């Protein structure tokens, strides 16, 4: 009998990036890289665990933008073309390095990996949601939702209808996709403010995740800290992130991904290879980019990229196994210590960005695979669980008022509201005011209904927290600015056209084809609560 629980949570999210109006947009490759390096490796890991009789438990948030992109025929077709090029380049690398034993070994490793990706992709007909759903149906995978476009709720709270739309549209999209309502929600960026739980309850959600200090600073103080969920006054439960297990993976100083045996993310063949050789595999305009084949390992702290040594997947696997064993050992000791103090079974909630596993930390899926296997075979202190299952088994918890919080820099709202991105919020607030105004209308005809629904889509897309996040990090800033402005400008044109009764049907049709997320949206979701 175990004396505690471990709930692993992976937050799988990417902003809605789809450009049918262009033959090539670099940012679409965010999705393609994640499919190749994170989502398909996770699916293959799930298949292996099931094949070997290991009853694993994992929670994943699949956000509505990500689900929409994974189901989109245009992006599926473009991913297939992307994968063809990867396969071709790997085969060329085998030939090019036939007289360099180690590089040939690495090229063959990538060729085999891309072949396995191809096999999985074709086995599900390019529909990875179908793949995830089979593990959801077997209760190995608990899939939860998120805000409709990952809007940052605490900076929208002055317009409750805008927050409600993010929640309600997400829940409806989830039910259309998975055939049942969601149990839980990953609040975008774990951004919580007092009162949002009432909307979560109205939407039928049973629980949400928050950062540790959101519970620790709650009123009254939580009796069991972050090692038991709490109920809010609305009846919705809150689970808090565990700092200790998070640090072991996330920390740049002591986290596992920094081990010298692991693959170096920032050195890529797209920058190392001779220009004429690599030109067919970089951007059409001739600019270099990462191509996903990386031959070097982290090696050591303080070294420049040119000083990195060659990577070896064999030793990296051994390190992943060692790290998984260490993580398991530490969780078992943590559970034993907590149980001795609490005299009840603690739950350790360990949430991470899904893309950490495979994309940023290449060996991450290996780590998870070893962790599930070692947990199943090598310890008896804790059981892995889903948060919904935990609540069914433990329906009585302390009631508190959580504190406003996020999992961002300094734990509050600074990362999404600062000198780099503050300019967007007056425009977003004005658009929200106008959408609430539009929602009171009864559409005169089908064309006006389409325009009103498209206005709702444009506002949701403009509200994505990804754009403010990118502006703050300083990467791909022109794209984030362009996306924010384009959605706001489209919204404004729709607003004016609807007000004037002069809707441009040709233009509307083009915009509907580009920003086609949430085909079943109803603009009335913005009506006063």
C-alpha positions in Angstrom: 0.0 0.0 0.0 1.4 3.4 -1.0 1.3 6.3 1.5 1.2 9.1 -1.0 0.6 10.2 -4.6 2.5 11.8 -7.4 0.6 13.7 -10.1 2.7 14.6 -13.1 1.1 17.3 -15.3 2.3 18.3 -18.8 1.0 21.6 -20.2 0.9 21.1 -24.0 0.3 24.5 -25.6 1.3 26.5 -28.7 -0.3 29.7 -30.0 -2.6 29.4 -33.0 -0.2 29.8 -36.0 -1.7 29.0 -39.3 -1.0 31.0 -42.5 -2.9 29.6 -45.6 -2.2 33.0 -47.2 1.5 32.3 -47.4 3.5 29.4 -48.8 6.0 29.5 -45.9 6.0 31.1 -42.5 8.8 30.1 -40.1 6.6 30.2 -37.0 4.5 27.3 -38.3 7.5 25.2 -37.6 6.9 25.7 -33.9 4.2 23.1 -34.3 6.2 20.8 -36.6 9.2 20.8 -34.2 6.9 20.0 -31.2 5.2 17.1 -33.2 8.6 15.6 -34.1 10.4 16.1 -30.8 7.6 16.1 -28.1 4.1 14.9 -29.1 5.1 11.8 -31.1 7.8 10.7 -28.7 5.3 11.0 -25.9 2.7 8.9 -27.9 5.4 6.3 -28.6 6.3 6.2 -24.9 2.6 5.6 -24.0 2.4 2.8 -26.5 5.5 1.1 -25.0 4.2 1.4 -21.5 0.9 -0.1 -22.4 2.6 -2.9 -24.4 4.6 -3.8 -21.3 1.7 -3.8 -18.9 2.6 -0.6 -17.0 -0.5 1.2 -15.8 0.9 4.7 -16.0 -1.0 7.9 -15.0 -0.3 11.3 -16.5 -2.3 14.5 -16.8 -1.9 16.7 -19.9 -3.5 19.9 -20.8 -4.1 20.0 -24.6 -5.0 23.6 -25.2 -7.7 24.6 -27.8 -5.2 26.3 -30.2 -2.9 23.2 -30.1 -5.9 20.8 -30.7 -7.1 23.0 -33.5 -3.8 23.0 -35.2 -3.2 19.2 -34.8 -6.6 18.6 -36.4 -6.1 21.0 -39.3 -5.7 19.4 -42.7 -3.5 22.2 -44.1 -1.1 22.0 -41.2 -1.1 18.2 -41.4 -0.1 18.4 -45.0 2.6 21.0 -44.3 4.0 18.9 -41.5 4.2 15.9 -43.8 6.3 18.0 -46.2 8.5 19.1 -43.3 9.0 15.5 -42.2 10.0 14.5 -45.8 12.8 17.1 -45.8 14.0 15.9 -42.4 14.1 12.3 -43.6 15.9 13.3 -46.8 18.5 15.4 -44.9 19.3 12.6 -42.4 19.9 10.2 -45.3 22.2 12.8 -46.9 24.1 13.1 -43.6 24.7 9.4 -43.5 26.4 9.6 -46.9 28.2 12.8 -46.2 29.7 11.3 -43.0 30.5 7.8 -44.2 34.2 8.3 -43.2 33.5 9.9 -39.8 32.4 7.1 -37.5 30.8 9.1 -34.8 29.0 11.6 -37.0 27.7 8.7 -39.2 26.5 7.0 -36.0 24.6 10.2 -35.1 23.2 10.6 -38.6 21.9 7.0 -38.5 20.4 7.7 -35.1 18.4 10.6 -36.5 17.4 8.7 -39.6 16.0 5.9 -37.4 14.3 8.4 -35.2 12.6 10.2 -38.1 11.6 6.8 -39.5 9.8 6.1 -36.2 8.2 9.5 -36.3 6.9 8.7 -39.8 5.6 5.3 -38.7 3.6 6.8 -35.8 2.4 9.8 -37.9 1.0 7.4 -40.6 -0.4 4.9 -38.1 -2.8 7.6 -36.9 -3.4 9.1 -40.3 -1.8 12.4 -39.2 -4.4 12.7 -36.4 -2.5 12.9 -33.1 -5.6 13.8 -31.2 -6.9 10.3 -32.0 -3.6 9.0 -30.6 -3.9 10.9 -27.3 -7.7 10.1 -27.0 -7.1 6.3 -26.9 -5.0 6.7 -23.8 -7.6 9.1 -22.4 -10.2 6.4 -23.0 -8.1 3.9 -21.1 -7.7 6.3 -18.1 -3.9 6.4 -18.4 -4.1 10.0 -19.6 -6.3 12.6 -18.1 -6.7 15.4 -20.6 -7.7 18.9 -19.2 -8.4 22.1 -21.0 -7.1 25.7 -20.8 -8.2 29.2 -21.7 -9.6 29.3 -25.3 -6.5 31.1 -26.6 -4.4 31.1 -23.4 -5.5 34.6 -22.5 -4.0 35.8 -19.2 -7.1 36.0 -16.9 -5.8 38.3 -14.1 -5.2 41.1 -16.7 -8.7 40.6 -18.2 -10.7 40.5 -14.9 -12.1 44.0 -15.3 -14.2 42.5 -18.1 -15.7 39.3 -16.6 -17.5 38.4 -19.9 -14.1 38.2 -21.6 -12.8 35.8 -19.0 -16.0 33.8 -19.3 -15.7 33.6 -23.0 -12.1 32.2 -22.7 -13.5 29.5 -20.3 -16.8 28.7 -22.0 -15.4 28.5 -25.5 -12.6 26.2 -24.3 -15.0 23.9 -22.5 -17.3 23.6 -25.6 -14.3 23.0 -27.8 -13.1 20.2 -25.5 -16.5 18.5 -25.5 -16.7 18.7 -29.3 -13.2 17.1 -29.5 -13.3 14.5 -26.8 -17.0 13.7 -26.5 -17.3 14.7 -22.8 -16.9 17.9 -20.7 -13.4 18.5 -19.1 -12.9 17.8 -15.4 -10.0 20.3 -15.0 -8.4 23.4 -16.4 -4.9 24.7 -16.6 -5.3 28.4 -15.9 -3.1 30.0 -18.6 0.3 30.7 -17.0 -1.4 29.4 -13.8 -2.8 33.0 -13.5 -5.3 33.1 -10.7 -7.4 35.9 -9.3 -10.0 35.9 -6.6 -13.4 35.2 -8.2 -12.4 33.3 -11.3 -13.3 30.0 -9.5 -17.0 31.0 -9.6 -16.9 31.0 -13.4 -15.0 27.7 -13.4 -17.8 26.2 -11.3 -20.5 27.6 -13.7 -18.7 26.0 -16.6 -18.8 22.6 -14.8 -15.1 22.4 -14.0 -14.0 20.5 -10.9 -10.4 21.7 -10.4 -7.6 24.0 -11.5 -3.9 24.3 -11.0 -2.1 27.2 -9.3 1.5 27.9 -8.2 2.5 27.0 -4.7 2.3 30.5 -3.3 -1.3 30.8 -4.6 -2.3 28.3 -1.9 0.4 29.1 0.8 -0.7 32.7 0.9 -4.4 31.8 0.9 -6.8 32.6 3.7 -6.9 30.8 6.1 -3.5 29.2 5.8 -3.7 25.7 4.3 -3.2 23.1 7.0 -1.2 20.8 4.7 0.6 23.4 2.6 0.8 22.4 -1.0 0.5 18.7 -0.3 -3.2 18.5 -0.4 -5.7 20.3 -2.7 -8.1 22.9 -1.2 -11.6 23.7 -2.1 -12.6 27.2 -3.0 -16.0 28.6 -1.8 -17.4 27.8 -5.2 -16.7 24.1 -4.7 -13.9 23.9 -7.3 -10.7 22.4 -6.1 -7.2 24.0 -6.5 -4.0 21.9 -6.7 -0.7 23.6 -6.1 2.6 23.1 -7.8 5.3 21.4 -5.7 8.4 23.6 -5.5 10.9 20.8 -4.7 10.1 18.4 -7.6 9.7 21.4 -10.0 13.2 22.7 -9.2 14.8 19.3 -9.9 13.7 19.5 -13.5 13.4 23.3 -14.2 16.4 24.8 -12.4 19.2 26.0 -14.6 21.6 25.4 -11.7 20.6 22.0 -10.4 18.0 20.8 -12.9 18.5 17.5 -14.8 18.5 19.0 -18.3 21.8 20.8 -17.7 23.8 17.5 -17.4 26.8 17.6 -19.7 25.9 14.3 -21.3 22.7 15.7 -22.7 22.2 17.1 -26.2 23.0 20.8 -26.7 19.9 22.6 -28.0 21.6 25.7 -29.4 24.0 24.1 -31.8 22.3 22.9 -34.9 23.3 21.6 -38.4 21.4 24.4 -39.9 24.1 26.8 -38.7 27.1 24.5 -38.8 26.8 23.0 -42.3 28.3 24.6 -45.5 25.8 27.0 -46.9 25.3 25.5 -50.4 24.8 22.1 -48.9 22.2 23.1 -46.3 20.5 25.7 -48.5 17.6 23.4 -49.6 16.7 22.7 -46.0 16.7 26.2 -44.5 14.3 29.1 -45.2 13.2 29.8 -48.8 14.8 33.3 -48.6 18.2 31.7 -47.9 18.3 32.6 -44.2 19.7 29.8 -41.9 17.5 28.2 -39.3 17.5 25.2 -37.0 16.8 22.1 -38.9 16.6 19.7 -35.9 19.7 17.7 -36.4 22.2 18.4 -33.5 25.5 16.6 -33.1 26.9 18.1 -29.9 26.3 17.7 -26.2 26.2 20.3 -23.4 29.7 19.2 -22.4 30.2 21.6 -19.5 29.4 25.0 -18.1 31.0 28.1 -19.5 32.0 26.6 -22.8 31.2 28.4 -26.1 29.2 26.6 -28.7 32.3 25.9 -30.8 33.9 24.0 -27.8 31.1 21.5 -27.5 32.0 17.8 -27.8 30.1 15.3 -29.9 26.9 13.9 -28.5 26.3 10.2 -27.7 22.7 9.0 -27.3 23.8 5.9 -25.5 25.4 7.7 -22.6 22.5 10.3 -22.6 20.1 7.4 -22.2 22.1 6.1 -19.2 22.0 9.6 -17.7 18.2 9.9 -18.2 17.8 6.5 -16.5 20.0 7.7 -13.6 18.1 11.0 -13.3 14.7 9.2 -13.4 15.9 6.9 -10.6 17.0 10.0 -8.6 13.7 11.7 -9.1 11.8 8.6 -8.0 14.0 8.2 -4.9 13.5 11.8 -3.9 9.7 11.6 -4.4 9.6 8.4 -2.3 11.6 10.0 0.5 9.5 13.2 0.2 6.2 11.3 0.5 7.5 9.3 3.5 8.6 12.4 5.3 5.3 14.2 4.6 3.2 11.2 5.6 4.9 11.1 9.0 4.0 14.7 9.6 0.6 14.9 8.0 -0.7 11.5 9.1 -2.6 11.4 5.8 -1.5 10.6 2.2 0.2 13.7 0.6 -0.1 14.4 -3.1 2.8 15.9 -4.9 1.8 17.9 -8.0 4.6 18.3 -10.5 3.6 20.4 -13.5 5.8 21.3 -16.5 5.6 22.6 -20.0 5.2 19.6 -22.2 7.6 21.0 -24.8 10.4 20.8 -22.2 10.3 17.0 -22.8 11.8 16.4 -26.2 12.1 19.8 -27.7 14.1 21.7 -25.2 15.3 18.7 -23.3 15.8 16.1 -26.0 16.1 13.2 -23.5 13.0 14.3 -21.6 10.7 11.5 -23.0 13.4 8.9 -22.1 13.4 10.4 -18.6 9.6 10.1 -18.3 9.6 6.5 -19.7 12.2 5.4 -17.2 10.4 7.2 -14.4 7.1 5.4 -15.1 8.8 2.1 -15.3 10.9 2.6 -12.1 7.9 3.9 -10.2 5.9 0.8 -11.3 8.7 -1.7 -10.4 11.1 -0.3 -7.9 9.2 1.5 -5.1 6.0 1.3 -3.1 5.9 4.6 -1.3 3.7 6.5 -3.8 1.2 5.9 -6.5 0.8 8.0 -9.6 -2.6 9.5 -10.0 -4.8 11.9 -11.9 -6.2 14.9 -10.0 -9.8 13.9 -10.9 -9.2 10.4 -9.5 -7.7 11.8 -6.3 -10.8 14.0 -5.7 -13.1 11.1 -6.2 -11.1 9.1 -3.5 -10.7 12.1 -1.2 -13.9 14.3 -1.5 -13.3 16.2 1.8 -10.7 19.0 1.8 -10.1 22.3 3.6 -11.9 25.4 2.2 -9.7 28.5 1.6 -9.5 31.6 -0.5 -6.4 31.2 -2.7 -4.2 34.2 -3.3 -3.7 36.0 -6.6 -0.7 34.4 -8.3 1.0 33.0 -11.5 3.9 30.7 -12.2 5.7 33.5 -14.0 8.7 35.6 -13.1 8.4 36.7 -9.4 5.1 34.8 -9.2 2.6 37.4 -10.1 1.8 39.4 -13.3 5.0 41.2 -14.1 6.0 39.0 -17.0 2.8 39.8 -19.0 2.6 43.5 -18.1 5.8 45.5 -18.3 7.6 48.1 -20.5 7.9 45.7 -23.5 4.2 44.8 -23.8 2.0 47.2 -21.8 1.0 49.0 -25.0 -1.3 46.1 -26.0 -3.6 46.3 -23.0 -5.6 49.5 -23.7 -6.3 48.1 -27.2 -7.3 44.7 -25.8 -9.6 46.3 -23.2 -11.3 48.5 -25.7 -11.9 45.6 -28.0 -13.4 43.6 -25.1 -15.7 46.5 -24.4 -16.8 46.6 -28.0 -17.3 42.8 -28.2 -19.5 42.9 -25.1 -21.5 45.7 -26.9 -21.8 43.7 -30.1 -22.9 40.6 -28.1 -26.1 42.4 -27.2 -27.2 42.6 -30.8 -29.5 40.2 -32.5 -28.0 39.6 -35.9 -30.1 40.8 -38.9 -29.1 37.9 -41.2 -26.6 35.1 -41.7 -23.9 37.5 -42.9 -24.0 39.6 -39.8 -24.0 36.5 -37.6 -20.8 35.4 -39.4 -19.2 38.8 -38.9 -20.1 38.8 -35.2 -18.7 35.3 -34.7 -15.5 36.3 -36.5 -15.2 39.4 -34.3 -15.3 37.0 -31.3 -12.5 34.9 -32.8 -10.3 37.9 -33.6 -10.6 39.1 -30.0 -9.8 35.7 -28.6 -6.7 35.4 -30.8 -5.5 38.9 -29.9 -5.8 38.0 -26.2 -3.3 35.1 -26.4 -0.7 35.5 -23.6 1.9 34.2 -26.0 2.2 37.5 -27.7 3.0 39.4 -24.5 5.3 36.6 -23.4 7.3 36.8 -26.7 7.6 40.6 -26.4 9.0 40.1 -22.9 11.5 37.4 -23.9 12.7 39.4 -26.9 12.5 36.4 -29.3 10.4 36.7 -32.6 9.1 40.1 -31.4 8.1 41.4 -34.8 5.9 38.4 -35.3 4.2 38.8 -31.9 3.6 42.5 -32.6 2.3 41.8 -36.1 -0.2 39.1 -34.8 -1.5 41.4 -32.0 -2.0 44.3 -34.4 -3.5 42.2 -37.2 -6.2 40.6 -35.0 -7.0 43.9 -33.4 -7.3 45.6 -36.8 -9.5 42.8 -38.1 -11.7 43.1 -35.0 -12.0 46.9 -35.5 -13.0 46.6 -39.1 -15.6 44.0 -38.2 -16.9 46.2 -35.4 -17.2 49.3 -37.7 -18.7 47.3 -40.6 -21.3 45.7 -38.3 -22.2 49.1 -36.8 -22.6 50.7 -40.2 -24.5 47.7 -41.7 -21.9 47.5 -44.5 -20.2 44.1 -44.1 -17.6 43.3 -46.8 -18.6 39.6 -47.5 -15.5 39.0 -49.7 -13.1 40.2 -47.1 -14.9 38.4 -44.3 -14.7 35.1 -46.2 -10.9 35.6 -46.5 -10.5 36.3 -42.8 -12.7 33.3 -41.9 -10.4 31.1 -44.0 -7.3 32.4 -42.3 -8.5 32.6 -38.6 -10.7 29.5 -38.7 -10.4 28.5 -35.1 -13.6 27.6 -33.2 -15.9 27.0 -36.2 -18.9 26.6 -33.8 -18.4 29.7 -31.8 -21.4 31.8 -30.8 -20.7 35.5 -30.3 -23.5 35.6 -27.6 -20.9 34.1 -25.2 -19.9 37.7 -24.5 -23.3 38.8 -23.2 -23.4 40.1 -19.6 -23.2 37.4 -17.0 
